Amino acid sequence: PDIVIIDSIQTLHTDYIESSAGSISQIRECTAELIKYAKESNVPVLLIGHITKDGTIAGPKILEHMVDTVLQFEGDRNHVYRILRSLKNRFGSTAELGIYEMQGSGLREVDNPSEILISHKDEQLSGTAIATTLEGMRPLMIEIQALVSTAVYGTPQRSTTGYNAKRLNMILAVLEKRAGFRLGTKDVFLNVTGGISVEDTAIDLAVVAAILSSNEDIAIAEGFCFAGEVGLSGEIRPVNRIEQRIQEAEKLGFTTIFVSKHNKISLKNTGIKVVLVAKIEDVVSELFG
């Protein structure tokens, strides 16, 4: 064959082992046989395995050590987009990432994922900010939406989708203590559009901008984007691979990007305005005057 796909490795059974299919020894022995076949015949073998509720591969951990590459296909059943990540790659980088769209005819590769993650609006609305994040080696522009409203039921609600809830609480505390915004009595809802979850701390600055935009009910100017981590004392911290983020923003037509004053940027003659900020107060004065 040109290629062998096993679906799934947990259902295979070999007579060399007496235990039933799906047991640890059966999975290990069957995998070893298939790897031996792949190396001897030079035929690519794809093993599909069950995963646990945590999203890790079910079965013995040795499986991941035996194979050359571990690929994870993830996505939300309510969205048509799927992300293919490389968790281990013996012959290349694990930082690569593929984004695909589920269609009736199969999967279609998405060449420019930033466009699908930014919603198209007829008018400027408050509470939205664009962040530059990195998924593997690929820079993405994603939209952060925030809604700040007066708490009706006494205890303010803090709700977040696609962003770490503890980090949101930390940022709200920084805004309250360091920047003087009275958000303790207000409900705050945060959403990362496109149904993806982001772990990159570089979107902190966009989260702050979206929250303050909603709180002040002033829309952020079109063409603005953000890349910066927020520290506990209200300082804007530098983020890695900033030049790659700036180039992606410029490529997608953004006019201004807010980054930390402490980032070392060697780019020359860029078509995008780079605004250097050191504290949250600098961001507030630049955005809302």
Residue pairs with C-beta under 8 A, 6 or more apart in sequence:
1 43
2 43
3 43
3 44
3 45
3 46
4 34
4 37
4 38
4 43
4 44
4 45
4 46
5 45
5 46
5 48
6 12
6 34
6 45
6 46
6 47
6 48
7 48
8 47
8 48
8 49
8 50
9 27
9 30
9 31
9 34
9 47
9 48
9 49
9 59
9 63
10 21
10 22
10 27
10 49
10 50
10 58
10 59
11 21
11 22
12 21
12 26
12 27
12 30
13 20
13 21
13 26
13 30
14 26
14 29
14 30
14 33
16 29
17 23
17 25
17 26
17 29
19 25
19 26
20 26
24 59
24 60
27 59
27 60
27 63
28 60
28 62
28 63
28 66
31 47
31 63
31 66
31 67
32 66
34 45
34 47
35 45
35 66
35 67
37 43
37 45
38 44
38 45
47 67
49 57
49 58
49 59
49 63
50 57
50 58
50 59
51 57
51 58
52 58
55 72
55 74
57 63
57 64
57 70
64 70
64 87
64 88
67 88
68 89
68 90
68 91
69 86
69 88
69 89
69 90
69 91
70 86
70 87
70 88
70 89
71 84
71 85
71 86
71 87
72 84
72 85
72 86
72 87
73 82
73 83
73 84
74 82
74 83
74 85
75 81
75 82
75 83
75 102
75 195
76 195
78 195
79 194
79 195
80 101
80 102
80 103
81 99
81 100
81 101
81 102
81 110
81 113
81 116
81 194
81 195
81 196
82 99
82 100
82 101
82 102
82 107
83 97
83 98
83 99
83 100
83 135
83 196
84 97
84 98
84 99
84 100
85 97
85 136
86 92
86 93
86 94
86 95
86 96
86 97
86 136
87 94
88 94
93 137
94 136
95 136
95 137
96 136
96 137
96 138
97 135
97 136
97 137
97 138
98 109
99 109
99 110
99 113
100 107
100 108
100 109
100 110
101 107
101 108
101 109
101 110
101 116
110 116
113 138
113 140
114 140
114 141
114 142
114 248
114 252
115 252
116 194
117 140
117 141
117 142
117 143
117 193
117 194
117 196
118 130
118 141
118 142
118 143
118 193
119 143
119 193
121 128
124 219
124 220
124 221
124 222
125 219
126 213
126 214
126 216
126 217
126 218
126 219
126 220
127 145
127 146
127 147
127 148
127 210
127 211
127 213
127 214
128 143
128 144
128 145
128 146
128 210
128 213
128 219
128 220
129 143
129 144
129 146
129 206
129 207
129 209
129 210
129 213
129 220
129 224
129 225
129 226
130 141
130 142
130 143
130 144
130 206
130 224
130 225
130 226
130 254
131 141
131 142
131 143
131 144
131 198
131 202
131 203
131 205
131 206
131 207
131 225
131 226
131 227
132 139
132 140
132 141
132 202
132 225
132 226
132 227
132 245
132 246
132 248
132 249
132 257
133 139
133 140
133 141
133 142
133 198
133 200
133 202
133 203
134 140
134 200
134 202
134 240
134 241
134 244
134 245
135 200
139 241
139 244
139 245
139 247
139 248
140 248
141 225
141 248
141 249
141 252
141 254
142 192
142 193
142 194
142 196
142 198
142 203
143 192
143 193
143 194
144 163
144 190
144 191
144 192
144 193
144 203
144 206
144 207
144 209
144 210
145 190
145 191
145 192
145 193
145 210
146 188
146 189
146 190
146 191
146 207
146 210
146 211
146 213
146 214
147 187
147 188
147 189
147 214
148 183
148 186
148 187
148 188
148 189
148 211
148 214
148 215
149 186
149 187
150 185
150 186
150 187
151 157
151 185
151 186
151 187
152 187
156 184
156 185
156 186
156 187
156 188
157 187
157 188
157 189
158 165
158 168
158 169
158 172
158 187
158 188
159 165
159 187
159 188
159 189
159 190
160 168
160 189
160 190
160 191
161 190
161 191
161 192
162 191
162 192
162 195
162 196
162 197
162 198
163 190
163 192
163 197
163 198
163 203
163 207
164 199
167 201
167 204
168 188
168 190
168 207
170 232
171 204
171 207
171 208
171 211
171 230
172 183
172 188
172 211
174 230
174 231
174 232
174 233
174 234
174 280
175 181
175 183
175 208
175 211
175 212
175 280
176 182
176 183
176 184
177 234
178 233
178 234
178 279
178 280
179 234
179 280
179 281
179 284
181 212
181 215
183 211
183 215
186 215
188 211
190 207
190 210
190 211
192 198
192 203
200 239
201 229
201 239
202 227
202 228
202 229
202 239
202 240
202 245
203 226
204 228
204 229
204 230
205 226
205 227
205 228
205 229
205 230
205 236
205 258
205 277
205 283
206 225
206 226
206 227
207 230
208 230
208 280
208 283
209 220
209 224
209 226
209 258
209 283
209 287
210 220
212 283
212 284
212 287
212 288
213 219
213 220
213 287
216 288
218 287
218 288
220 287
221 256
221 287
223 253
223 254
223 255
223 256
224 254
224 255
224 256
224 257
224 258
224 287
225 249
225 254
225 256
225 257
225 258
226 257
226 258
226 259
227 239
227 242
227 245
227 246
227 257
227 258
227 259
228 236
228 237
228 238
228 239
228 258
228 259
228 260
228 277
229 236
229 237
229 238
229 239
229 260
230 236
230 237
230 280
231 237
234 279
234 280
234 281
235 278
235 279
236 259
236 260
236 261
236 262
236 277
236 278
236 279
236 280
236 282
236 283
237 260
237 262
238 259
238 260
238 262
238 263
238 264
239 245
239 259
239 260
239 263
242 259
242 263
242 265
243 265
243 266
243 267
245 257
245 259
246 257
246 259
246 265
246 267
246 270
246 272
246 274
247 267
247 270
249 257
249 272
250 270
250 271
250 272
254 272
255 272
255 273
256 272
256 273
256 274
256 275
257 272
257 273
257 274
257 275
258 275
258 277
258 283
258 286
259 265
259 274
259 275
259 276
259 277
260 276
260 277
260 278
261 276
261 277
261 278
262 278
263 276
265 274
267 274
275 286
277 283
277 286
